[in-house]
Amino acid sequence: VDRMQNPALSGLCRPGFLIIGQGKCGTSSLYHYLIGHPQVLPASEKQIDYFKYYSFLPMDWYLSHFPPVETFLGRGALLTGESSPSYLPYPKVPHLIHERMRVNDSNNIESLNNFPAIIALVRDPISRAKSSYEYNYAQPALEWLVNRTARIESLHPMLKRIP
């Protein structure tokens, strides 16, 4: 859907990049490195997940997560984008991106290829699985044990005296 066909999209910026990849592959790091550049503005949230979970909503809902044109131009920005790891494993997502991000301007040949860059991050699967396990299970279990131990010690002052 283009701005000529849908006036609700005028004044809204389109993302210049979409970062995809499994969790623990560096998607967050890359996103934060990119938005750290003064000419790259962040989306209102890093993981919008529109093309996976919210594609039933109108395109202006998605584009409203990016800086408005006035802010974009006023800050001298060149780029905005998002990082949604949920996009990687679903074959339907690239089709939706192509369908929804297409600009139909037959007078401008460049508009036919004006899609966001899709940056896919991958990692050795064994290393990624280990990192994911540590992040999702091991670290929370250790935090729970530390908190429980601290709570028990605060309830039982005698425990602190045992060598």
C-alpha positions in Angstrom: 0.0 0.0 0.0 1.5 3.3 -1.0 1.0 6.8 0.4 -0.9 7.8 -2.8 -3.5 5.1 -2.2 -3.6 5.6 1.6 -3.3 9.2 2.9 -3.0 7.8 6.5 0.6 6.8 5.7 1.7 10.2 4.7 4.1 11.7 7.3 5.2 8.3 8.5 8.7 7.0 8.0 9.4 3.5 6.6 12.2 1.5 8.2 15.4 1.2 6.3 16.4 -2.0 8.0 14.9 -5.0 9.7 17.2 -7.2 11.8 16.2 -10.8 12.1 17.9 -13.8 13.8 17.3 -16.2 16.6 17.7 -15.1 20.2 21.3 -14.9 21.5 22.6 -14.2 18.0 23.5 -10.5 18.6 20.3 -8.9 17.2 20.0 -6.6 20.2 23.7 -5.7 20.1 23.6 -4.8 16.4 20.4 -2.8 16.8 21.9 -0.7 19.7 25.2 -0.2 17.7 23.1 1.1 14.7 20.9 3.4 16.7 24.0 4.7 18.5 24.9 6.5 15.3 23.6 10.1 15.3 21.9 9.7 11.9 20.0 6.6 12.8 16.8 7.0 14.9 15.3 4.2 16.9 11.8 2.8 16.7 9.6 3.4 19.7 10.4 -0.2 20.7 13.1 -2.6 19.4 10.9 -5.6 18.7 7.7 -4.5 17.0 7.0 -8.0 15.6 4.5 -6.6 13.2 5.0 -9.1 10.4 4.7 -12.1 12.7 2.2 -11.3 15.4 0.4 -8.1 14.4 0.1 -8.2 10.6 -3.7 -8.1 10.9 -3.4 -4.5 12.1 -3.2 -1.7 9.5 0.2 -0.6 8.1 -0.1 2.8 9.8 -0.1 1.0 13.2 3.3 -0.5 12.2 4.7 2.7 10.8 3.6 4.7 13.8 6.4 3.0 15.8 9.0 4.9 13.7 9.8 8.6 14.0 7.5 10.9 12.1 8.9 12.6 9.0 9.3 15.9 10.8 11.4 14.4 13.6 13.4 12.3 11.1 14.2 15.3 8.9 14.6 17.7 11.8 17.4 15.6 13.3 19.1 15.0 10.0 18.5 11.3 10.2 19.2 8.9 7.4 17.8 5.7 8.7 15.4 4.0 11.1 14.6 0.4 11.7 13.7 -2.4 14.0 15.1 -5.7 15.3 12.6 -8.6 15.6 14.2 -12.0 16.0 10.7 -13.6 15.7 10.8 -13.0 11.9 13.5 -15.5 11.1 11.9 -18.9 11.3 8.6 -18.0 9.5 8.5 -18.3 5.7 5.4 -16.1 5.5 7.3 -13.0 6.9 9.4 -12.2 3.8 6.3 -12.3 1.6 4.4 -10.0 4.0 7.4 -7.6 4.1 7.5 -7.5 0.3 3.7 -7.1 0.0 3.3 -4.4 2.7 6.4 -2.4 2.2 6.1 -2.1 -1.5 5.7 1.5 -2.9 3.6 1.6 -6.0 4.9 4.6 -7.9 5.1 3.6 -11.6 6.6 7.0 -12.4 9.7 6.3 -10.2 11.7 3.2 -11.2 13.7 3.4 -7.9 10.5 3.0 -5.8 10.1 -0.6 -7.2 13.2 -1.6 -5.3 12.7 0.5 -2.2 12.5 -2.2 0.5 14.2 -2.2 3.9 17.5 -4.1 4.1 16.9 -7.4 5.9 19.9 -8.2 8.1 19.9 -11.8 9.2 22.2 -12.7 12.1 23.2 -16.4 12.6 25.4 -18.2 15.1 26.8 -21.6 15.6 23.7 -23.6 16.8 25.4 -25.4 19.7 26.9 -22.1 21.0 23.6 -20.4 20.6 21.6 -23.2 22.4 24.1 -23.1 25.3 23.8 -19.3 25.6 20.0 -19.5 25.4 19.9 -22.2 28.1 22.2 -20.2 30.4 20.1 -17.0 29.8 16.7 -18.6 30.2 17.3 -21.3 32.8 20.7 -21.3 34.5 20.9 -17.5 35.4 17.3 -17.3 36.7 17.9 -20.5 38.8 21.0 -19.0 40.3 19.3 -15.7 41.0 16.4 -17.6 42.7 18.9 -19.5 44.9 20.8 -16.4 45.9 17.6 -14.5 46.7 16.2 -17.5 48.7 19.4 -17.9 50.6 19.4 -14.2 51.5 15.8 -14.4 52.6 16.5 -17.4 54.8 19.5 -15.8 56.3 17.5 -12.7 57.1 14.8 -14.8 58.8 17.2 -16.9 60.8 20.0 -14.8 62.4 21.5 -18.0 63.9 22.5 -19.3 60.4 25.0 -16.4 60.1 26.9 -17.7 63.1 27.5 -21.2 61.8 31.0 -21.5 60.4 
